Amino acid sequence: MTERIVAMLPTYNEAENICGLVRALLDLGPNYEVLVVDDDSPDGTWRIVEETGREFPGRVHLVRRMGERGRGSAGVRGFVEALRLGADLVVEMDADWSHHPRFIPEMVEAARGPRGADVVVGSRLAAGGGEVGRSPLRKWITLGANFYIRTVLGLSVRDCTSGFRVFKRRALEAIDLAHLNSDGPAIVQEVLMACKSKGFSFAEVPILFEPRRAGRSTFNTRILLAGLWAVLRFRLRRWE
């Protein structure tokens, strides 16, 4: 049976990036599909996904969320939909080209087979990984945030803030997606903790985190501080 790989992309105002990225993901192989979870972007991202999908019947999927926004809930909705679509592996990534598709085959390979990791993280901090086009301050923020998260949560993953990941189906089926409640980027750490609590294995594959190609990031200091506070809440939560 052919392995079914679904790349899941939460989006908001990525009209300038989405078409090229969808095509690049589908070019990875005939068993790749794309699922876009769009928060009713005013720039019409969802409309571009619909139009592109007509060229690739059955391989491009869209969830257009009306009246609901947030990276966290969009990601959870995407995981649920990817499982419904029958994905064997789910690739989670950003839609601005900061996570380049060229790294996905190696990440997928690290998850394959009975000995493959249940969760594979595209890591800036693994040997051979890094960031390009970012200021020294942003790089120090990345290092500091990851040191803090690893220390507080006891995670072995070096790049705990990376939202570029591959999940085996069994991992997403086992964690309680319905009770994940992070609205913002802290969903990344919440999912890691949920997987850790179930005893799933982790691996890291080096990637280069690149600047977004177009558009504007919504990340800011307020979101950063909220994420760091959420980590403390995760530390105190009873994980089952």
C-alpha positions in Angstrom: 0.0 0.0 0.0 1.3 3.5 -0.9 2.3 5.6 2.1 0.1 8.7 2.3 1.8 11.9 3.4 -0.2 15.0 4.1 1.6 18.4 4.5 -0.6 20.5 6.8 -0.2 24.3 6.6 -2.1 26.7 8.9 -2.4 30.0 7.0 -3.4 33.6 7.5 -2.7 36.1 4.7 -0.2 34.0 2.8 -1.6 34.8 -0.7 1.9 35.7 -2.1 3.4 32.4 -0.9 0.8 29.7 -1.0 0.6 28.8 -4.6 4.3 28.2 -5.2 4.6 26.3 -1.9 1.7 24.0 -2.7 3.2 23.1 -6.0 6.6 22.5 -4.5 5.1 20.1 -1.9 3.2 18.2 -4.6 6.4 17.9 -6.6 8.0 15.8 -3.8 6.1 12.8 -5.0 2.7 11.4 -6.1 2.0 10.2 -2.5 2.2 13.8 -1.1 -1.0 15.8 -0.5 -1.4 19.3 0.9 -3.9 20.4 3.5 -4.3 24.2 4.1 -6.2 25.4 7.2 -6.9 29.0 6.5 -8.5 31.5 9.0 -10.6 33.2 6.3 -7.7 35.3 5.1 -8.7 38.8 3.9 -6.1 38.5 1.1 -7.9 35.5 -0.3 -5.3 32.8 0.5 -8.2 30.3 0.7 -9.3 31.2 -2.8 -5.9 30.6 -4.3 -5.8 27.2 -2.6 -9.2 26.4 -4.2 -8.0 27.4 -7.6 -4.7 25.6 -7.4 -6.5 22.5 -6.1 -8.5 22.2 -9.3 -5.3 21.4 -11.1 -4.5 18.6 -8.7 -7.8 16.7 -8.1 -7.7 14.9 -4.7 -4.3 16.1 -3.7 -5.1 19.6 -2.4 -7.5 20.1 0.5 -8.8 23.2 2.2 -10.4 23.9 5.5 -11.6 27.5 5.6 -12.3 28.5 9.2 -15.0 31.2 9.5 -15.0 33.3 12.7 -12.1 31.5 14.3 -8.4 32.4 14.4 -5.2 31.3 16.0 -2.2 29.2 15.1 -2.9 26.8 17.9 -6.5 25.9 17.1 -5.8 25.9 13.4 -3.0 23.4 13.8 -5.2 21.1 15.9 -8.0 21.3 13.3 -5.4 20.4 10.7 -4.2 17.3 12.6 -7.8 16.1 12.9 -8.5 16.7 9.3 -5.3 15.0 8.1 -6.2 11.9 10.1 -9.7 11.9 8.6 -8.1 12.1 5.1 -6.2 8.9 6.0 -2.7 10.3 6.4 0.1 7.8 7.4 2.5 10.7 8.1 1.6 14.3 8.7 4.0 17.1 8.0 3.4 20.3 10.0 5.0 23.5 8.6 4.6 27.2 8.1 3.4 28.6 4.8 5.8 31.4 4.3 8.8 29.4 3.0 10.7 29.7 6.3 10.3 25.9 6.3 11.6 24.8 2.9 10.1 21.6 1.3 13.6 20.4 0.4 14.1 19.2 3.9 11.0 17.1 4.1 12.2 13.9 2.4 15.0 13.5 5.0 12.5 14.2 7.8 10.0 11.7 6.4 12.8 9.1 6.1 13.6 9.5 9.8 10.0 8.6 10.6 9.7 5.6 8.3 9.4 2.0 9.4 9.0 0.4 12.8 12.3 1.9 14.0 11.6 5.4 12.7 10.8 8.1 15.2 7.2 8.9 16.0 7.9 12.6 15.9 10.6 14.2 13.7 11.6 17.8 14.3 13.1 20.0 11.6 15.8 21.5 13.8 17.8 24.7 13.6 19.9 23.5 16.6 20.9 20.0 15.4 24.3 19.7 14.0 24.2 21.1 10.5 21.1 23.2 11.1 20.8 26.9 11.5 19.1 30.2 10.6 19.8 32.5 7.7 18.9 36.1 7.2 18.2 36.7 10.9 19.8 39.2 13.2 22.1 38.1 16.0 19.4 39.2 18.5 16.8 36.9 17.0 19.3 34.0 17.0 20.0 34.6 20.7 16.3 34.7 21.4 15.9 31.3 19.7 18.8 29.8 21.8 17.5 31.4 25.1 13.9 30.3 24.5 14.9 26.7 23.8 17.1 26.5 26.8 14.3 27.8 29.0 11.7 25.3 27.5 14.0 22.3 27.7 14.8 23.1 31.3 11.3 23.7 32.4 9.6 20.9 30.6 12.4 18.3 30.6 12.3 17.8 26.9 15.2 16.2 25.0 14.5 17.9 21.8 16.9 20.7 21.1 14.7 22.9 18.9 11.5 23.0 21.0 10.2 26.0 19.2 10.3 24.5 15.7 6.9 24.1 14.1 8.4 22.1 11.2 7.7 18.5 12.2 6.6 15.1 10.9 4.2 12.9 13.0 3.4 9.3 12.6 -0.3 8.7 12.5 -0.2 6.6 15.7 1.2 9.6 17.6 -1.6 12.0 16.6 -4.2 9.3 17.2 -2.9 8.7 20.7 -2.8 12.2 22.1 -6.0 13.9 23.1 -6.3 16.5 20.3 -9.7 17.7 21.6 -8.1 18.9 24.9 -5.2 20.8 23.4 -6.0 24.5 24.1 -3.2 26.7 23.1 -4.4 29.5 20.8 -1.0 30.7 19.7 2.5 29.3 18.9 2.7 27.6 22.3 0.7 24.7 20.6 4.2 23.6 19.4 5.3 22.8 23.0 1.9 21.5 24.0 2.0 18.9 21.3 5.5 17.9 22.2 4.5 17.4 25.9 1.5 15.4 24.9 3.6 13.1 22.7 6.3 12.9 25.5 3.6 11.9 28.0 2.6 9.0 25.8 6.2 7.7 25.5 6.6 8.4 21.8 10.1 8.7 20.3 11.7 11.9 18.9 14.4 12.6 16.3 15.8 15.8 14.9 16.9 16.5 11.3 18.9 19.6 10.6 17.2 22.4 8.6 18.0 26.0 7.7 15.3 28.3 8.9 14.9 30.9 6.2 13.3 34.4 5.9 9.7 34.5 4.8 9.5 35.3 1.0 6.6 37.7 1.1 4.1 39.2 3.5 4.4 40.1 7.1 4.8 38.0 10.2 2.3 38.3 13.0 4.8 37.3 15.6 5.6 39.9 18.2 6.9 40.4 21.8 3.5 39.9 23.3 3.1 36.5 21.6 6.6 35.5 22.7 5.9 36.4 26.4 2.6 34.6 26.3 4.3 31.5 24.9 6.9 31.5 27.7 4.2 31.8 30.3 2.3 28.9 28.7 5.4 26.7 29.2 5.1 27.2 33.0 1.4 26.1 32.8 2.5 23.0 30.8 5.0 22.2 33.5 2.2 22.2 36.2 -0.3 20.3 34.1 -1.0 16.7 34.9 -0.2 14.8 31.7 -1.9 11.5 31.1 
